[in-house]
Amino acid sequence: MISVSSVLTNKVTLSRGLLFSILAAYALWVVFPMVWVAYSSLKSDQQIFDDAFALPAVGALHTENYARAWHEARFGDYFFNSVVVTGASVALITLLGAMAAYALARFAHPLGRTVFWLFLAGLMLPAQLAMVPLFFELRTLGLLNSRLGLVLVYTANGLPFAIFILAGFFKTLPRSLYEAAVVDGCTEAGAFWRVMLPLARPGLVTVAVFQFIGVWKEYFFAFMLLSGDPAGTARTLPLGLANLAITAQYQGDQGMLFAGLVLVTLPLLAVYVALQNHLVKGVTAGAVKG
């Protein structure tokens, strides 16, 4: 006679096997396009059109696709612009977001909750709604077609998310640490910079990673605010990639296009792999009251 425990064990084993199969299929579905783009970037256009999914010959890797994308398609200039814009934006978002979130989380004020919800409204409303007034405002300030104008827009757009994450994170930190710092002679600013901010590092890393990914691949604001720059001196990588994709349709230069895709994607993968442990800690730390 079959016992109940054996039936349950078989059901659990079957469920785990089914779940593993589903996750494996999903991982293959996600990973394969990236792998295909990576090895297609080492093939000539003729090889891509002859057999799109075949691996490139080991002795005939077309690494010149990367050199051509870097120089001919000006990806070197676009890469520099993206590094400057993304680095400055992420730094400002993280710094200003931490200061605002700390003030809203630690100090009671009659308007504190109202201000917090005003910041959260930035997450609820589509940023595209502000495009027209934002365009005219930047034009009045002389910041159109410039990296500085783009940095300011990205910073304003990223602050609501940063404040939402960090305010919840600061609330989980024990107040006794803040009180001990004040008793030891720290000022309000000293307690924030020396005690509370270092403890919030997992939350800061989480915000920085998400904002890096968002800003690095952002296209809409860059297109709208840099479209009047005919020389392309301030263009970022998404704009350069879009221009390369349009050009490749007429010139049939698919190898260089795939190389450009790899150049855009590699920094995202590198940052995520390097900081994934901190990212998981940051996401889960604010979920449990400490």
LUMPAMAR-662624 format. One line per 3 residues: their letters; for each residue y, x, z of C-alpha. Coordinates in pm, 1 decimal, m for minus. Layout:
BEGIN
A) Y/X/Z | ... $
This chain:
BEGIN
MIS) 0.0/0.0/0.0 | 337.7/142.1/m101.2 | 569.4/200.4/192.9 $
VSS) 931.2/91.7/201.3 | 1049.0/449.3/259.3 | 878.7/576.2/m57.1 $
VLT) 1038.4/298.0/m261.7 | 1380.0/382.1/m122.6 | 1322.4/751.7/m190.0 $
NKV) 1231.2/680.5/m551.3 | 1540.3/463.5/m594.3 | 1765.3/734.6/m449.0 $
TLS) 1606.9/998.0/m673.4 | 1648.0/773.5/m977.2 | 2011.2/700.6/m887.4 $
RGL) 2088.2/1069.1/m842.9 | 1921.2/1154.1/m1172.6 | 2113.6/882.4/m1354.3 $
LFS) 2440.5/991.8/m1193.6 | 2372.6/1355.3/m1285.1 | 2298.7/1258.3/m1645.3 $
ILA) 2621.2/1058.0/m1671.8 | 2830.6/1339.2/m1524.2 | 2661.6/1598.8/m1745.5 $
AYA) 2728.6/1387.7/m2055.1 | 3091.4/1339.9/m1953.3 | 3135.2/1713.3/m1887.3 $
LWV) 2990.1/1792.0/m2229.2 | 3221.4/1536.8/m2390.4 | 3525.1/1696.7/m2222.3 $
VFP) 3431.4/2065.0/m2253.1 | 3293.3/2074.3/m2607.7 | 3626.3/1997.7/m2786.2 $
MVW) 3790.7/2286.6/m2599.7 | 3505.8/2522.7/m2686.6 | 3516.8/2405.3/m3049.2 $
VAY) 3891.4/2471.4/m3072.5 | 3842.6/2815.1/m2915.2 | 3580.1/2940.0/m3161.1 $
SSL) 3745.2/2766.2/m3457.4 | 4055.0/2973.8/m3390.9 | 3846.8/3277.9/m3488.9 $
KSD) 3746.3/3137.7/m3827.9 | 3918.1/3132.0/m4164.6 | 4032.5/2806.1/m4320.3 $
QQI) 3750.3/2823.8/m4574.6 | 3490.4/2860.5/m4298.9 | 3639.8/2567.2/m4108.3 $
FDD) 3630.0/2339.8/m4412.9 | 3281.7/2452.4/m4520.0 | 3118.8/2389.5/m4181.9 $
AFA) 3357.8/2279.3/m3909.1 | 3106.1/2307.6/m3623.6 | 2938.4/2634.9/m3718.6 $
LPA) 2999.5/2937.7/m3498.5 | 3200.7/3222.8/m3654.1 | 3015.9/3530.8/m3767.3 $
VGA) 3025.0/3801.4/m3500.4 | 3130.0/4068.5/m3745.8 | 3396.9/3855.6/m3912.5 $
LHT) 3613.5/3719.9/m3632.5 | 3959.5/3630.3/m3762.7 | 4162.5/3748.3/m3464.6 $
ENY) 4464.3/3777.9/m3692.8 | 4510.5/3403.2/m3647.2 | 4650.9/3476.8/m3301.0 $
ARA) 4881.2/3749.6/m3428.5 | 5012.0/3521.2/m3701.3 | 5065.9/3233.8/m3458.0 $
WHE) 5245.6/3466.5/m3216.2 | 5478.8/3619.8/m3475.9 | 5493.9/3402.6/m3787.2 $
ARF) 5496.0/3071.2/m3598.7 | 5724.7/3225.8/m3332.9 | 5489.8/3138.9/m3048.1 $
GDY) 5607.7/3451.6/m2869.8 | 5961.7/3308.3/m2842.1 | 5835.3/2962.8/m2752.0 $
FFN) 5602.8/3109.7/m2489.5 | 5893.9/3292.5/m2326.1 | 6103.7/2975.5/m2323.1 $
SVV) 5818.4/2777.1/m2169.0 | 5765.7/3039.2/m1898.5 | 6136.2/3039.5/m1808.5 $
VTG) 6174.6/2660.8/m1814.2 | 5848.1/2588.1/m1634.6 | 5894.7/2860.7/m1372.5 $
ASV) 6250.2/2756.3/m1287.9 | 6164.1/2385.0/m1286.0 | 5857.9/2422.4/m1063.1 $
ALI) 6047.1/2647.8/m820.2 | 6337.4/2403.6/m790.5 | 6111.8/2098.9/m761.0 $
TLL) 5900.3/2260.3/m489.9 | 6196.2/2395.8/m291.5 | 6422.5/2090.7/m310.5 $
GAM) 6129.9/1852.6/m269.5 | 6013.3/2031.8/45.4 | 6360.2/2023.9/200.0 $
AAY) 6414.3/1655.2/122.8 | 6062.5/1555.6/229.1 | 6093.1/1743.3/557.5 $
ALA) 6422.3/1573.9/639.8 | 6286.1/1228.8/555.9 | 5960.3/1284.8/745.7 $
RFA) 6093.4/1450.4/1061.2 | 6431.6/1293.1/1134.2 | 6500.8/927.0/1207.5 $
HPL) 6801.6/780.9/1027.2 | 6899.4/419.6/957.0 | 6905.6/489.4/584.1 $
GRT) 6607.7/725.8/581.4 | 6354.1/467.5/468.3 | 6592.9/334.3/203.9 $
VFW) 6650.5/682.6/64.9 | 6276.4/746.3/59.4 | 6214.0/428.9/m142.9 $
LFL) 6495.7/520.3/m379.3 | 6315.4/845.0/m450.7 | 5988.9/658.2/m501.3 $
AGL) 6162.2/434.2/m754.1 | 6161.3/737.1/m979.7 | 5780.8/709.3/m991.3 $
MLP) 5787.7/340.1/m1072.5 | 6038.1/338.2/m1358.8 | 5960.8/502.2/m1695.1 $
AQL) 6172.7/812.2/m1746.6 | 6230.0/708.4/m2108.8 | 6461.9/431.9/m1988.5 $
AMV) 6714.2/694.9/m1880.7 | 6701.2/887.1/m2207.4 | 7015.9/745.1/m2368.9 $
PLF) 7256.8/791.0/m2072.8 | 7092.4/1124.0/m1995.4 | 7151.7/1244.5/m2350.7 $
FEL) 7523.2/1159.7/m2339.8 | 7562.0/1307.2/m1992.3 | 7412.1/1639.4/m2097.1 $
RTL) 7622.7/1640.4/m2411.8 | 7937.9/1590.6/m2201.7 | 7835.7/1878.5/m1975.1 $
GLL) 7755.7/2101.1/m2274.0 | 7391.0/2137.5/m2170.2 | 7221.9/1995.0/m2478.9 $
NSR) 6994.0/2233.3/m2669.1 | 6976.3/2469.0/m2373.6 | 6706.5/2580.0/m2133.5 $
LGL) 6931.8/2504.7/m1834.9 | 6973.7/2141.3/m1934.0 | 6598.0/2104.3/m1976.2 $
VLV) 6535.0/2263.2/m1634.6 | 6774.5/2020.0/m1466.0 | 6608.0/1721.3/m1633.2 $
YTA) 6258.4/1838.0/m1538.0 | 6371.4/1901.7/m1180.9 | 6519.4/1554.4/m1142.3 $
NGL) 6211.5/1398.8/m1301.7 | 5968.7/1587.7/m1076.0 | 6142.3/1540.1/m740.6 $
PFA) 6009.3/1187.1/m667.6 | 5648.0/1303.0/m694.6 | 5714.6/1613.8/m484.6 $
IFI) 5888.5/1416.2/m210.0 | 5613.4/1153.1/m207.4 | 5339.7/1415.7/m160.8 $
LAG) 5521.7/1645.8/79.7 | 5667.5/1374.4/302.8 | 5317.5/1249.7/377.6 $
FFK) 5202.4/1606.3/430.8 | 5482.0/1694.7/676.6 | 5399.8/1381.8/879.2 $
TLP) 5048.2/1514.5/939.1 | 5174.8/1840.2/1093.8 | 5180.6/1830.1/1476.9 $
RSL) 5530.0/1778.8/1613.0 | 5441.9/2010.5/1902.2 | 5468.2/2308.6/1664.2 $
YEA) 5824.3/2213.1/1576.1 | 5913.8/2160.1/1942.4 | 5761.9/2495.5/2039.7 $
AVV) 5967.4/2670.5/1771.2 | 6288.8/2506.8/1894.6 | 6207.8/2599.0/2257.0 $
DGC) 6154.3/2960.4/2148.1 | 6507.4/2967.3/2010.7 | 6467.6/2868.2/1646.0 $
TEA) 6739.4/2663.6/1486.2 | 6654.3/2359.1/1276.2 | 6664.4/2573.2/963.6 $
GAF) 6463.8/2849.0/1131.4 | 6192.6/2606.3/1242.4 | 6168.1/2472.8/890.0 $
WRV) 6156.8/2808.0/706.5 | 5948.9/3003.8/958.3 | 5707.5/2746.3/1099.7 $
MLP) 5683.3/2417.2/913.2 | 5713.9/2538.0/554.4 | 5434.6/2800.0/579.7 $
LAR) 5206.3/2535.7/732.9 | 5274.8/2309.7/435.8 | 5146.9/2565.2/185.4 $
PGL) 4851.3/2352.4/65.5 | 5089.2/2066.9/m10.9 | 5333.2/2300.6/m182.2 $
VTV) 5056.2/2443.9/m399.0 | 4944.0/2093.5/m492.2 | 5293.9/1995.0/m600.1 $
AVF) 5345.7/2322.8/m785.1 | 5019.9/2292.3/m981.3 | 5076.0/1931.9/m1084.0 $
QFI) 5435.5/2001.7/m1183.6 | 5337.8/2315.6/m1373.2 | 5085.8/2119.7/m1578.9 $
GVW) 5331.7/1837.6/m1640.7 | 5626.7/2055.7/m1739.5 | 5424.8/2306.3/m1944.0 $
KEY) 5289.5/2038.8/m2177.5 | 5591.0/1803.1/m2171.4 | 5707.2/1701.6/m2518.3 $
FFA) 5931.8/1392.0/m2505.2 | 6230.5/1533.2/m2314.9 | 6205.7/1866.4/m2495.3 $
FML) 6207.2/1694.1/m2833.9 | 6499.0/1464.3/m2751.2 | 6716.9/1725.4/m2581.3 $
LSG) 6645.9/2025.5/m2806.1 | 6629.1/1857.0/m3146.1 | 6985.4/1963.2/m3225.9 $
DPA) 6896.1/2332.2/m3204.4 | 6830.7/2430.4/m3568.6 | 6761.2/2794.3/m3480.9 $
GTA) 6498.7/2691.4/m3225.4 | 6617.5/2944.7/m2966.2 | 6539.4/2711.0/m2675.8 $
RTL) 6222.5/2545.0/m2807.9 | 5920.1/2533.0/m2581.7 | 5552.3/2560.5/m2673.2 $
PLG) 5485.6/2185.5/m2722.6 | 5766.6/2171.8/m2979.7 | 5640.2/2485.2/m3150.1 $
LAN) 5286.6/2346.7/m3157.7 | 5404.6/2017.2/m3307.4 | 5598.6/2204.7/m3573.7 $
LAI) 5295.2/2421.1/m3648.1 | 5073.4/2111.2/m3675.9 | 5310.3/1955.0/m3929.2 $
TAQ) 5328.7/2278.3/m4127.3 | 4949.4/2324.4/m4121.6 | 4901.0/1986.2/m4288.5 $
YQG) 5082.8/2109.8/m4599.0 | 4975.6/2475.1/m4597.3 | 4616.2/2420.7/m4485.1 $
DQG) 4649.9/2685.7/m4213.5 | 4406.4/2538.8/m3963.7 | 4299.0/2871.2/m3812.2 $
MLF) 4652.2/2948.7/m3699.2 | 4687.8/2593.8/m3564.2 | 4375.0/2630.4/m3350.3 $
AGL) 4502.1/2967.7/m3227.2 | 4826.3/2799.0/m3123.8 | 4631.2/2534.4/m2934.5 $
VLV) 4443.8/2804.4/m2744.3 | 4767.4/2984.6/m2658.2 | 4912.2/2663.5/m2515.2 $
TLP) 4598.8/2570.4/m2320.4 | 4500.5/2906.2/m2168.3 | 4782.6/2925.0/m1908.1 $
LLA) 4697.2/2574.1/m1786.0 | 4331.4/2662.6/m1741.8 | 4416.7/2994.4/m1573.7 $
VYV) 4650.4/2834.3/m1320.0 | 4407.4/2553.6/m1241.6 | 4107.0/2785.6/m1197.8 $
ALQ) 4306.1/3026.6/m980.1 | 4445.0/2755.8/m750.8 | 4177.0/2486.3/m757.1 $
NHL) 4066.6/2551.3/m397.9 | 4423.6/2519.5/m269.5 | 4467.5/2210.9/m486.4 $
VKG) 4171.5/2031.0/m328.0 | 4289.8/2122.2/22.7 | 4639.3/2000.5/m53.1 $
VTA) 4522.1/1667.2/m192.5 | 4287.0/1595.2/101.1 | 4502.6/1736.7/382.9 $
GAV) 4763.7/1464.5/361.0 | 4502.1/1190.1/362.9 | 4392.3/1244.8/722.5 $
KG) 4625.5/1212.2/1015.6 | 4625.4/1540.8/1207.1 $
